[in-house]
């Protein structure tokens, strides 16, 4: 009877590990190394053994939000395990879940549940970037930088990148274009002083000084995205009109040169045409009375 009770206590004592069939029992731990973990296993890992991810795409953490998450963890515990990779016997590195990691420290926890993944530096970077893009509330510039790193450091093409993060290529491209904005505007976007809509409107202006001038108006006058789009359209008009005028003048100039050449051949002398696009004059020079009579005969006068 006592043997049965002992077996029952051991079975119950395994708890979550027994259900996941990945965590060894106390007896098994003495026979097998602690390190054998798969990507589907969940382990309770001491916070002191976990280092933050140097490749973390998130650069800013809201302290108030972390305090709120810490309070939730004190009450309910960690609902979603963090993800780490094993570096050595008692050292792990975060792949994703740094907010939960930081909040757990604030909550006074000494260990956290974690998925342990096997990954090299490039795989770790790719996993960290993709998981953060999909799960965390990154600002637009952090997302854009994450996309850029996936393209350059993980050697992904834009089509592959769109598939990995579940976004259309046009959406990915819109984020990447934000990195062409001046640093002041990028910082404002990171700090939520302007929205993605404001930034997308500003990026259509090539002149940096004009971009910054409109950006300052957005801040000072609290302009809506619609108002900024209208300003951008208005700022673009003079340039468009100038280009159209230049194009028209170029076409008109070519026609006049062709006509001058045709008239010179017809009259056998050089012909000048002056025109401002609406009115002008044709000059047919002559060198003598006989030359004038010759021209008049051609004109049938």
C-alpha positions in Angstrom: 0.0 0.0 0.0 2.8 2.4 0.9 4.6 1.6 -2.4 1.4 2.6 -4.3 1.1 5.9 -2.5 4.8 6.6 -3.2 4.3 6.0 -6.9 1.2 8.2 -6.9 3.1 11.0 -5.2 5.9 10.8 -7.7 3.5 10.9 -10.7 1.7 13.9 -9.3 5.0 15.6 -8.4 6.1 15.7 -12.1 3.2 18.1 -12.9 3.6 20.1 -16.1 6.8 18.2 -17.0 5.0 14.9 -17.1 2.3 16.3 -19.3 4.8 17.8 -21.8 6.8 14.5 -21.7 10.1 16.6 -22.1 11.2 17.4 -18.5 13.0 14.5 -16.9 11.9 13.2 -13.5 14.2 13.9 -10.5 15.6 10.4 -10.8 16.2 10.8 -14.5 18.0 14.0 -14.0 20.8 12.2 -12.2 21.2 9.9 -15.2 20.9 12.4 -18.1 22.4 15.9 -18.6 20.1 18.8 -17.8 20.8 20.3 -21.2 18.8 18.1 -23.6 15.9 20.3 -24.6 13.9 20.6 -27.8 12.2 23.6 -29.4 8.9 22.4 -28.0 10.0 21.9 -24.4 9.2 24.3 -21.6 11.7 24.7 -18.8 11.7 26.7 -15.6 15.0 28.7 -15.9 16.5 30.9 -13.2 16.5 34.6 -14.2 20.2 34.8 -13.2 21.1 32.4 -16.0 19.4 34.4 -18.7 21.2 37.2 -20.7 19.3 39.7 -22.8 19.4 39.5 -26.5 22.0 41.9 -28.1 20.1 41.6 -31.4 16.8 42.7 -29.8 15.0 45.0 -32.3 13.0 46.8 -29.6 15.1 49.7 -28.3 12.6 51.4 -25.9 10.6 49.9 -23.0 7.8 52.0 -21.4 8.5 51.8 -17.6 4.9 52.3 -16.6 3.8 49.5 -19.0 6.5 47.3 -17.5 5.2 48.0 -13.9 1.7 47.1 -15.0 2.9 43.8 -16.5 4.9 43.1 -13.4 1.7 43.5 -11.3 -0.2 41.2 -13.6 2.7 38.6 -13.3 2.5 38.8 -9.5 -1.1 38.0 -9.6 -1.4 35.5 -12.5 2.1 34.4 -13.1 3.6 34.3 -16.7 1.0 33.1 -19.1 3.2 33.0 -22.2 6.7 31.5 -21.7 9.7 33.5 -23.1 11.9 32.0 -25.8 15.7 31.4 -25.2 18.6 29.6 -26.7 21.1 27.6 -24.7 24.6 29.1 -24.8 26.3 26.9 -22.2 25.4 24.6 -19.3 24.0 27.4 -17.1 23.7 30.3 -19.5 20.8 31.2 -21.8 20.2 34.1 -24.2 16.8 35.7 -24.9 15.3 35.3 -28.3 12.0 36.9 -27.6 10.0 38.0 -24.5 12.3 40.7 -23.1 9.3 42.7 -21.7 8.1 39.6 -19.8 11.7 39.0 -18.7 12.1 42.5 -17.3 8.7 42.5 -15.7 9.4 39.2 -14.0 12.5 40.8 -12.4 10.3 43.7 -11.2 7.8 41.3 -9.9 10.4 39.6 -7.8 10.5 36.2 -9.6 13.6 34.2 -9.5 12.8 31.9 -12.4 10.6 31.9 -15.5 9.1 29.3 -17.9 10.9 29.3 -21.2 11.0 27.5 -24.6 14.5 26.5 -25.3 15.5 26.7 -29.0 18.6 25.6 -30.9 19.8 28.4 -33.1 23.0 30.0 -34.5 23.4 33.8 -34.5 21.7 34.4 -37.9 18.8 32.1 -37.0 18.5 33.8 -33.6 18.4 37.2 -35.2 15.7 36.1 -37.7 13.6 34.5 -35.0 14.0 37.5 -32.7 13.1 40.0 -35.4 10.1 38.0 -36.8 8.6 37.1 -33.3 8.9 40.7 -32.2 7.4 42.1 -35.3 4.4 39.7 -35.0 3.9 39.8 -31.3 5.2 43.1 -29.8 3.9 46.6 -30.2 7.0 48.0 -32.0 6.9 51.6 -33.3 7.0 52.1 -37.0 10.8 52.9 -37.1 11.6 49.8 -35.1 9.6 47.7 -37.5 11.3 49.4 -40.5 14.7 48.7 -39.0 13.8 45.1 -38.3 12.7 44.7 -41.9 16.0 46.2 -43.1 18.0 43.9 -40.9 16.1 40.8 -42.1 16.9 41.9 -45.7 20.6 42.7 -45.1 21.8 40.5 -42.2 19.5 37.5 -42.9 19.9 37.9 -46.6 16.1 37.7 -47.3 14.5 39.1 -50.4 11.5 41.4 -50.1 9.1 38.6 -51.4 10.5 36.2 -48.8 10.3 38.8 -46.1 6.7 39.5 -46.8 5.9 35.8 -46.5 7.9 35.4 -43.2 6.1 38.3 -41.5 2.7 37.8 -43.1 2.7 41.2 -44.9 2.3 42.3 -48.5 5.4 43.5 -50.3 3.9 47.0 -50.6 3.4 47.2 -46.9 7.0 46.1 -46.3 8.2 48.7 -48.8 6.2 51.5 -47.1 8.0 50.8 -43.8 11.4 50.7 -45.5 10.8 54.1 -47.1 10.5 55.6 -43.6 14.2 55.1 -43.1 14.8 57.8 -45.8 13.2 60.4 -43.6 15.5 62.9 -41.8 16.6 61.8 -38.3 14.4 64.4 -36.5 11.2 63.0 -38.2 12.2 59.4 -37.5 12.7 60.3 -33.8 9.3 61.9 -33.7 7.7 58.8 -35.2 9.5 56.6 -32.6 8.2 58.9 -29.8 4.7 58.8 -31.3 4.7 62.6 -31.9 3.5 61.9 -35.4 1.7 58.9 -36.9 2.7 56.5 -39.7 0.2 58.4 -41.9 2.0 61.7 -41.3 5.3 60.1 -42.1 4.0 58.5 -45.3 2.8 61.8 -46.5 6.1 63.6 -45.8 8.2 61.0 -47.6 6.6 62.0 -50.9 8.5 65.3 -50.6 12.1 65.1 -52.0 13.3 68.4 -50.4 14.5 67.8 -46.8 14.1 71.4 -45.8 10.5 71.4 -46.9 9.9 68.0 -45.1 11.2 69.5 -41.9 9.1 72.7 -42.4 5.9 70.8 -42.8 6.9 68.5 -39.9 7.2 71.6 -37.6 3.8 72.7 -38.7 2.4 69.3 -37.8 3.8 69.6 -34.3 2.9 73.3 -33.7 -0.6 73.2 -35.2 -1.4 69.5 -34.5 -2.3 68.9 -38.1 -4.2 65.8 -39.1 -3.0 63.4 -41.7 -5.5 64.8 -44.2 -4.2 68.3 -43.7 -0.6 67.2 -44.2 -1.5 65.3 -47.4 -3.2 68.6 -48.7 0.0 70.6 -47.8 2.2 68.0 -49.6 0.0 68.2 -52.7 0.1 72.0 -52.6 3.9 72.0 -52.2 4.3 69.7 -55.1 2.1 71.8 -57.5 4.7 74.5 -58.4 7.3 71.8 -59.3 4.8 69.9 -61.4 3.7 73.1 -63.2 7.3 74.1 -63.8 8.2 70.7 -65.2 5.1 70.8 -67.5 6.0 74.3 -68.7 9.6 73.3 -69.3 8.4 70.2 -71.2 6.0 72.3 -73.3 8.7 74.9 -74.0 11.1 72.1 -75.1 8.6 70.6 -77.5 7.7 74.1 -78.8 11.3 75.0 -79.3 11.9 71.8 -81.4 8.9 72.6 -83.6 10.1 76.2 -84.2 13.6 74.9 -85.2 12.1 72.4 -87.6 9.8 75.1 -89.1 12.8 77.6 -89.5 14.7 74.9 -91.4 11.8 74.2 -93.6 11.2 77.9 -94.5 14.9 78.4 -95.1 14.9 75.6 -97.6 11.8 77.0 -99.3 13.0 80.6 -99.6 16.7 79.8 -100.1 17.8 82.1 -97.3 18.0 82.0 -93.5 14.7 82.5 -91.7 14.2 83.7 -88.1 11.1 82.9 -86.0 10.6 84.6 -82.6 7.8 83.3 -80.4 6.7 83.5 -76.8 4.3 80.6 -77.2 1.3 82.8 -78.0 2.5 85.3 -80.6 5.7 86.1 -82.5 7.2 87.1 -85.8 8.9 85.6 -88.9 11.9 87.4 -90.4 13.1 86.7 -93.9 16.2 88.8 -94.6 17.3 89.8 -98.1 20.7 91.1 -99.4 19.6 93.1 -102.5 16.6 94.3 -104.4 16.9 91.3 -106.8 16.9 89.0 -103.7 13.8 90.7 -102.4 12.0 90.3 -105.8 13.0 86.6 -105.8 11.4 86.1 -102.4 8.3 88.1 -103.5 7.9 85.8 -106.5 8.0 82.8 -104.2 5.3 84.4 -102.2 3.4 85.0 -105.4 3.2 88.7 -104.8 
